[in-house]
Amino acid sequence: MWACLGVFLLWMNSGGYTLDQIEYTPAEFYKTLHLGKMMFVYFEQNVSPTISLFLVELEKSAEALRDYGFLVGKVSCEKELVQEYCTEERYQHTAFLFRGGKEFLSFDLDTVFDVNSIVSEVLFAILREEVKYVHTDADLLSMERAARGKRDIVLGYVRSLGTREHRSLMETAYVYGSKYQFILITGGPVLKQLGVKESSLLSGVWFLHCRVHCGLMTSMTPERCPSTLMRKVPSTLNLYSFLQLMEAPLVVNRMRIYRKCWNMWKKGVFGEGH
């Protein structure tokens, strides 16, 4: 936890980049590309007021994404052409993510319009295994069944992608993705299953206790993992604290679990007692 906090404080206090500092010549772009580094790049053709606003946010994202191993830059097509990306007019409104020496994904600028949306979408793109996007309760149930007895699930709801809350979830998944299965939802029947009205909630996070085999905080059903709702705003630091809390439950809660398990064992829920 302290290491994560240190990274965050370093990010908060580090100096920002300027557009000149993140500008690549075509030669520098190809050199970095061939090194296999992860890069988020915009190929600048004509600068409109909308593009000018995007470039300001791109500059901010360079600082934010640095801690996650990404380089952020722009290439000026007016100075020197990059043949694949400077000759198509449609690329004026597209930014590109490169990984392993090749183009990995492209983003319409409507989806990466500020620093929060850039960071969240870029991290979401590379965390495909760590963060699953589900639409229905059947999808969620399938993932709960697969996780039972193996790993816990962090379920995050955001009303729309690219928000501050989406960014916080992705930053947390980047750190904890190897430990927990992260699931992202943007509404629909999954919220109903959780007992939440979509109109009453802007965002939310639930910890699904799928590693345990007897109830925790809520009653266990044959199919569903018991869940704990995070009751704070899902900022990155609040999420770190919440996950630490889920790993270190209060003694009183532990005793309640042990008593419940013991009673279930005596009743033969786990098979014949000895």
Residue pairs with C-beta under 8 A, 6 or more apart in sequence:
1 240
1 241
1 244
4 175
4 240
5 237
5 240
7 67
8 236
8 237
10 67
11 63
11 64
11 66
11 67
14 63
14 66
15 63
16 59
16 60
16 62
16 63
17 59
17 62
17 63
17 72
18 59
19 55
19 58
19 59
19 74
21 62
22 58
22 59
22 62
22 72
22 73
22 74
23 73
23 74
23 75
23 76
24 32
24 41
24 73
24 74
24 75
25 75
25 79
25 80
26 75
26 80
26 81
26 82
29 39
29 41
29 73
29 75
29 82
32 39
32 71
33 39
33 98
33 101
33 102
34 101
35 101
36 99
36 100
36 101
37 71
37 98
38 69
38 70
38 71
38 97
38 98
38 99
38 126
39 70
39 71
39 72
39 73
39 97
39 98
40 61
40 65
40 70
40 71
40 72
40 73
40 95
40 96
40 97
40 98
40 118
40 122
41 72
41 73
41 74
41 75
41 95
41 96
41 97
41 98
42 54
42 55
42 58
42 73
42 74
42 75
42 95
42 96
43 74
43 75
43 77
43 82
43 85
43 86
43 91
43 96
44 51
44 55
44 74
44 75
44 76
44 77
44 78
45 77
45 78
45 86
45 89
45 91
45 92
46 92
47 55
50 109
51 92
51 109
53 113
54 109
54 112
54 113
55 74
57 113
57 114
57 115
57 118
58 72
58 74
58 95
58 118
60 115
61 72
61 115
61 118
61 119
61 122
62 71
62 72
62 73
64 115
64 118
64 119
65 71
65 72
65 118
65 119
65 122
66 72
68 123
68 171
68 174
70 122
75 82
75 85
75 86
77 85
77 86
81 87
85 91
85 96
93 108
93 109
93 110
94 106
94 107
94 108
94 109
95 106
95 107
95 109
95 112
96 103
96 105
96 106
96 107
97 103
97 104
97 105
97 106
97 107
97 122
97 125
97 126
98 104
99 126
104 125
104 126
105 125
107 121
111 117
111 121
111 161
111 162
112 118
112 121
112 122
112 162
113 162
114 162
116 162
116 163
116 164
116 166
116 167
117 161
117 162
117 163
117 166
117 167
119 167
119 170
119 171
120 161
120 162
120 163
120 166
120 167
120 169
120 170
121 161
121 162
123 167
123 170
123 171
123 173
123 174
124 131
124 161
124 166
124 170
124 184
127 170
127 173
127 174
127 177
127 182
129 177
130 173
130 174
130 177
130 178
130 181
130 182
131 169
131 170
131 173
131 177
131 182
131 183
131 184
132 143
132 181
132 182
132 183
132 184
133 183
133 184
133 185
134 140
134 143
134 183
134 184
134 185
134 190
135 185
135 188
135 190
136 188
136 189
136 190
137 189
137 190
137 192
137 193
139 190
140 155
140 183
140 185
140 190
140 193
141 223
141 224
143 153
143 181
143 183
144 153
144 208
144 210
144 223
144 224
144 225
145 223
147 153
147 181
147 208
147 210
147 211
147 225
148 210
148 211
148 225
149 210
149 211
149 213
150 210
150 211
151 179
151 180
151 181
151 210
151 211
152 180
152 181
152 207
152 208
152 209
152 210
152 211
152 225
152 246
153 180
153 181
153 182
153 183
153 207
153 208
153 210
153 225
154 172
154 173
154 176
154 180
154 181
154 182
154 183
154 205
154 206
154 207
154 208
154 243
155 182
155 183
155 185
155 190
155 205
155 206
155 207
155 208
155 227
156 165
156 169
156 182
156 183
156 184
156 185
156 203
156 204
156 205
156 206
156 234
157 184
157 185
157 186
157 187
157 190
157 191
157 196
157 201
157 203
157 204
157 205
158 165
158 166
158 169
158 184
158 186
158 203
159 186
159 187
159 201
159 202
159 203
160 166
160 186
161 186
163 203
164 235
165 202
165 203
165 233
165 234
166 184
167 236
168 234
168 235
168 236
168 238
168 239
169 182
169 184
169 205
169 234
169 239
171 236
172 182
172 236
172 239
172 240
172 243
173 182
175 240
176 182
176 243
180 243
185 191
187 198
188 198
191 197
191 198
191 201
194 206
194 227
196 204
203 233
203 234
204 229
204 230
204 234
205 229
205 230
205 234
205 239
205 242
206 227
206 228
206 229
206 230
207 227
207 228
207 230
207 242
207 243
207 246
208 225
208 226
208 227
209 216
209 217
209 225
209 226
209 227
209 228
209 246
210 225
212 226
212 257
213 220
213 270
214 220
214 257
214 260
214 261
214 264
214 269
215 226
215 257
215 260
216 226
216 228
216 249
216 253
216 257
217 226
217 227
217 228
217 253
218 226
218 227
218 228
219 226
220 226
228 246
230 238
230 239
230 242
232 238
232 242
249 257
264 270
265 273
266 273
